[in-house]
Amino acid sequence: MDEKDLLAERFQADRTHLKAVAYRMLGSLSEAEDAVQEAWFKLNRSDISDVQNLSGWLTTVVGRVCLDMLRSRASRREDPLEYYVPDPVVRDGDGTRDPEEEALLTDSVGLALLVVLETLGPAERLAFVLHDMFAVSFDEIAPIVDRTPAATRQLASRARRRVQGAAPAPAPDMTRQRQVVDAFMAASQGGDFEGLLAVLDPDVLLRADCGKVSALSKVIRGAEAVVNQALTFARFRRAYRTVLINGTPGVLSYVDGQVAGLMAFTIVDDHIVEIQIIAEPERLAALGLPGLEG
């Protein structure tokens, strides 16, 4: 095996880990792939003869690439951040998972957490993701954000406070989570106002991302308001199926056999505290979601 083939093999061994880093940094599956590909290009252009820890080196390279992408995104962002729901990782609820999905979803990276990460500044997000999620030292992170290790530690600390205060930790019991989602859907389909109230936290938050040009994009707070919205949406839903969205039970809605919406739930103490909805047709199509029958 020549040197180039050996390098490609070593990179491939780290690929799923690198995509997991990029997904947490960017909240976009396609952009995460782009970041990993850029890391491969940089690897091929670099002299790594003195690199003793290639995995660590690649992680910091992906971090730099993602930081640049976040800064570029911030300068050109037009869609309201309040409504934005990051890309989900969706799979059937049969318990199987490929290695890439396993890496992407380690540490229960739910959509509620990714939504909060979107509110962080690029440097804060990088410091938090690399240190708190991947145990990269502040000495290694500091050069990426052009700060001292002490200042980088402060970035991560500020981000951690934001995340802990705004991203609820989901219940660990998957069976109970599915029961709550099933109860919500049954009450929604049946027009059961009281049944919906019973499974919603009084301060539940619903975020509907229907695209930047859609007047349907909104944030709704409070159980009664969310119930009214759920009953309205249910009138248009022809069918649905339960799937796993970022590792927890969620729902795909169908109209005329086509995916028309995705709902992810955050459940704490047997009550739904957050609902994240994506209903932008172009994004749903790009995610390659399963059809109604399979």
C-alpha positions as CSV (number, residue, x, y, z in Angstrom):
1,M,0.0,0.0,0.0
2,D,1.5,3.3,-1.0
3,E,1.6,6.4,1.2
4,K,-1.5,8.0,-0.4
5,D,-3.6,4.9,0.1
6,L,-2.4,4.6,3.7
7,L,-3.4,8.2,4.3
8,A,-6.8,7.7,2.8
9,E,-7.3,4.6,5.0
10,R,-6.4,6.5,8.1
11,F,-8.7,9.3,7.1
12,Q,-11.6,6.9,6.4
13,A,-11.1,5.4,9.9
14,D,-11.9,8.9,11.4
15,R,-14.6,9.9,9.0
16,T,-17.6,9.1,11.1
17,H,-16.0,10.9,14.1
18,L,-15.3,13.9,12.0
19,K,-18.8,14.1,10.6
20,A,-20.1,13.9,14.2
21,V,-18.0,16.9,15.2
22,A,-19.1,18.8,12.1
23,Y,-22.8,18.0,12.6
24,R,-22.8,19.4,16.1
25,M,-20.9,22.5,14.9
26,L,-23.2,23.2,11.9
27,G,-26.5,21.5,12.5
28,S,-26.6,20.6,8.8
29,L,-26.0,17.2,7.4
30,S,-24.9,18.4,4.0
31,E,-22.6,21.1,5.4
32,A,-21.1,18.6,7.7
33,E,-20.2,16.4,4.7
34,D,-18.7,19.5,3.0
35,A,-16.6,20.2,6.1
36,V,-15.3,16.6,6.3
37,Q,-14.5,16.7,2.6
38,E,-12.6,20.0,3.1
39,A,-10.6,18.4,5.9
40,W,-9.6,15.6,3.4
41,F,-8.4,18.2,0.9
42,K,-6.4,20.0,3.6
43,L,-4.9,16.7,4.7
44,N,-3.7,16.0,1.2
45,R,-2.1,19.5,1.0
46,S,-0.3,19.3,4.3
47,D,2.9,18.0,5.6
48,I,2.0,15.8,8.5
49,S,5.3,14.1,9.0
50,D,5.5,15.7,12.5
51,V,1.9,15.0,13.4
52,Q,1.8,12.3,16.2
53,N,-2.0,12.3,16.7
54,L,-3.6,12.3,13.3
55,S,-7.2,12.0,14.8
56,G,-6.6,15.0,17.0
57,W,-5.1,17.0,14.1
58,L,-8.1,16.2,11.9
59,T,-10.5,17.1,14.6
60,T,-9.0,20.6,15.0
61,V,-8.9,21.0,11.2
62,V,-12.6,20.2,11.0
63,G,-13.2,22.6,13.8
64,R,-11.4,25.4,11.9
65,V,-13.4,24.6,8.7
66,C,-16.7,24.7,10.6
67,L,-15.8,27.9,12.4
68,D,-15.2,29.6,9.0
69,M,-18.5,28.2,7.7
70,L,-20.4,29.5,10.8
71,R,-18.9,32.9,10.4
72,S,-19.8,33.0,6.7
73,R,-23.3,31.8,7.5
74,A,-23.8,34.5,10.1
75,S,-22.8,37.2,7.7
76,R,-25.3,36.1,5.0
77,R,-28.2,34.7,7.1
78,E,-31.6,35.9,6.0
79,D,-34.0,33.5,7.6
80,P,-35.2,34.3,11.2
81,L,-33.1,32.2,13.6
82,E,-36.1,32.0,16.0
83,Y,-37.9,29.7,13.6
84,Y,-35.0,27.6,12.4
85,V,-34.8,23.9,13.1
86,P,-31.5,22.2,12.3
87,D,-31.3,19.0,10.2
88,P,-32.5,15.9,11.9
89,V,-31.1,12.4,11.7
90,V,-34.1,10.2,10.9
91,R,-34.4,6.4,10.9
92,D,-37.0,3.7,11.3
93,G,-37.8,2.7,14.8
94,D,-36.6,-0.9,14.4
95,G,-33.5,-0.5,16.7
96,T,-30.9,-0.9,13.9
97,R,-28.3,1.9,13.4
98,D,-25.3,2.1,11.1
99,P,-21.9,3.2,12.5
100,E,-22.3,6.8,11.1
101,E,-25.7,7.3,12.8
102,E,-24.2,5.9,16.0
103,A,-21.5,8.5,15.9
104,L,-23.8,11.3,14.9
105,L,-26.2,10.6,17.8
106,T,-23.8,9.8,20.6
107,D,-24.6,11.9,23.7
108,S,-28.3,12.3,22.7
109,V,-27.9,15.3,20.4
110,G,-31.5,16.1,20.1
111,L,-33.0,18.9,18.0
112,A,-33.7,21.0,21.1
113,L,-30.0,21.0,21.9
114,L,-29.0,21.8,18.3
115,V,-31.5,24.7,18.3
116,V,-29.8,26.2,21.3
117,L,-26.4,25.7,19.7
118,E,-27.6,27.8,16.8
119,T,-27.9,30.8,19.2
120,L,-24.3,30.7,20.2
121,G,-21.6,32.7,18.6
122,P,-19.3,30.7,16.3
123,A,-16.3,30.8,18.7
124,E,-18.5,29.9,21.7
125,R,-20.0,27.0,19.8
126,L,-16.7,25.6,18.8
127,A,-15.3,25.8,22.3
128,F,-18.3,24.1,23.8
129,V,-18.6,21.4,21.1
130,L,-14.9,20.5,21.0
131,H,-14.3,20.6,24.7
132,D,-17.6,19.5,26.3
133,M,-18.6,16.9,23.6
134,F,-15.3,15.7,22.4
135,A,-12.9,16.3,25.3
136,V,-10.5,18.5,23.2
137,S,-8.3,20.5,25.6
138,F,-8.5,24.3,25.8
139,D,-4.8,24.4,24.8
140,E,-5.7,22.8,21.5
141,I,-8.8,24.9,20.9
142,A,-7.3,28.3,21.8
143,P,-5.3,28.7,18.5
144,I,-8.4,27.9,16.4
145,V,-10.3,30.8,18.0
146,D,-7.3,33.0,18.3
147,R,-7.6,33.3,22.1
148,T,-5.7,32.3,25.2
149,P,-6.6,28.9,26.8
150,A,-8.1,30.9,29.7
151,A,-10.3,33.0,27.4
152,T,-11.3,29.9,25.5
153,R,-12.3,28.3,28.8
154,Q,-14.6,31.3,29.4
155,L,-16.2,30.9,25.9
156,A,-17.1,27.3,26.7
157,S,-18.3,28.2,30.2
158,R,-20.7,30.9,28.7
159,A,-21.9,28.4,26.1
160,R,-22.5,25.8,28.8
161,R,-24.6,28.1,30.9
162,R,-26.8,28.9,27.8
163,V,-27.2,25.2,26.9
164,Q,-28.0,24.1,30.5
165,G,-30.6,26.8,30.9
166,A,-32.3,26.4,27.5
167,A,-32.0,22.8,26.3
168,P,-34.1,20.4,28.4
169,A,-32.7,16.9,29.0
170,P,-35.0,14.3,27.5
171,A,-36.4,11.4,29.5
172,P,-34.2,8.2,29.3
173,D,-37.1,5.7,29.0
174,M,-37.6,5.2,25.3
175,T,-40.7,3.1,25.8
176,R,-42.4,5.8,27.9
177,Q,-41.4,8.4,25.4
178,R,-43.0,6.5,22.6
179,Q,-46.2,6.1,24.7
180,V,-46.3,9.8,25.2
181,V,-45.9,10.5,21.5
182,D,-48.5,7.9,20.6
183,A,-50.9,9.5,23.1
184,F,-50.3,12.9,21.6
185,M,-50.9,11.7,18.0
186,A,-54.1,9.7,19.0
187,A,-55.5,12.8,20.7
188,S,-54.5,15.0,17.8
189,Q,-56.1,12.8,15.2
190,G,-59.2,12.4,17.4
191,G,-59.7,16.0,18.1
192,D,-59.3,15.4,21.8
193,F,-58.5,18.8,23.4
194,E,-58.2,17.5,26.9
195,G,-56.2,14.5,25.8
196,L,-53.6,16.8,24.2
197,L,-53.5,19.0,27.3
198,A,-52.8,15.9,29.4
199,V,-49.5,15.1,27.6
200,L,-48.2,18.7,27.2
201,D,-46.2,20.6,29.7
202,P,-48.0,23.9,30.6
203,D,-45.1,25.9,29.2
204,V,-44.5,23.7,26.1
205,L,-42.8,25.4,23.2
206,L,-43.6,24.6,19.6
207,R,-41.2,25.8,16.8
208,A,-42.5,25.4,13.2
209,D,-39.9,25.9,10.5
210,C,-41.8,26.1,7.2
211,G,-39.1,28.0,5.3
212,K,-37.9,31.5,5.3
213,V,-40.6,32.7,2.9
214,S,-43.5,31.0,4.6
215,A,-45.9,32.9,6.9
216,L,-46.5,29.5,8.6
217,S,-43.1,29.6,10.4
218,K,-43.8,30.4,14.0
219,V,-42.9,29.9,17.6
220,I,-45.8,29.1,20.0
221,R,-45.6,28.9,23.7
222,G,-48.2,27.5,26.2
223,A,-50.2,24.3,26.2
224,E,-53.6,25.7,25.0
225,A,-52.0,27.5,22.1
226,V,-50.1,24.4,21.1
227,V,-53.2,22.3,21.3
228,N,-55.0,24.6,19.0
229,Q,-52.1,24.4,16.5
230,A,-52.0,20.6,16.8
231,L,-55.7,20.3,16.0
232,T,-55.4,22.6,13.1
233,F,-52.5,20.7,11.5
234,A,-54.3,17.4,12.1
235,R,-57.0,18.4,9.7
236,F,-54.5,18.4,6.9
237,R,-52.6,15.2,7.8
238,R,-53.7,12.1,5.9
239,A,-51.4,9.6,7.5
240,Y,-48.3,9.4,9.7
241,R,-45.7,7.0,11.0
242,T,-43.5,7.0,14.1
243,V,-39.8,7.1,13.5
244,L,-36.7,7.9,15.5
245,I,-35.5,11.5,15.2
246,N,-32.0,12.1,16.7
247,G,-32.5,8.9,18.7
248,T,-35.9,9.7,20.2
249,P,-39.5,9.0,19.0
250,G,-40.9,11.4,16.5
251,V,-43.4,11.5,13.7
252,L,-43.4,11.9,9.9
253,S,-46.7,13.2,8.5
254,Y,-47.9,12.4,5.0
255,V,-50.3,14.0,2.5
256,D,-51.0,12.1,-0.7
257,G,-48.2,9.7,0.1
258,Q,-45.6,12.4,0.3
259,V,-43.8,13.5,3.5
260,A,-45.4,16.8,4.4
261,G,-44.0,17.4,7.9
262,L,-41.6,16.1,10.6
263,M,-42.2,16.5,14.3
264,A,-39.5,15.9,17.0
265,F,-40.5,15.8,20.6
266,T,-38.6,16.5,23.8
267,I,-40.2,14.7,26.7
268,V,-39.5,15.3,30.4
269,D,-41.4,13.7,33.3
270,D,-43.9,12.2,30.9
271,H,-44.8,15.5,29.4
272,I,-43.9,17.1,26.1
273,V,-41.8,20.2,26.7
274,E,-40.8,21.0,23.2
275,I,-42.0,20.2,19.7
276,Q,-39.7,21.0,16.7
277,I,-41.4,20.9,13.3
278,I,-39.9,21.0,9.8
279,A,-42.5,21.5,7.0
280,E,-40.4,23.1,4.2
281,P,-40.9,20.8,1.2
282,E,-37.4,21.4,-0.2
283,R,-35.7,20.5,3.1
284,L,-37.9,17.5,3.6
285,A,-37.0,16.2,0.1
286,A,-33.3,16.7,0.7
287,L,-33.3,14.7,3.9
288,G,-34.2,11.5,2.0
289,L,-37.0,10.5,4.5
290,P,-38.7,7.1,4.4
291,G,-42.0,6.7,2.6
292,L,-45.2,5.8,4.2
293,E,-44.9,2.1,3.6
294,G,-41.2,1.5,4.2
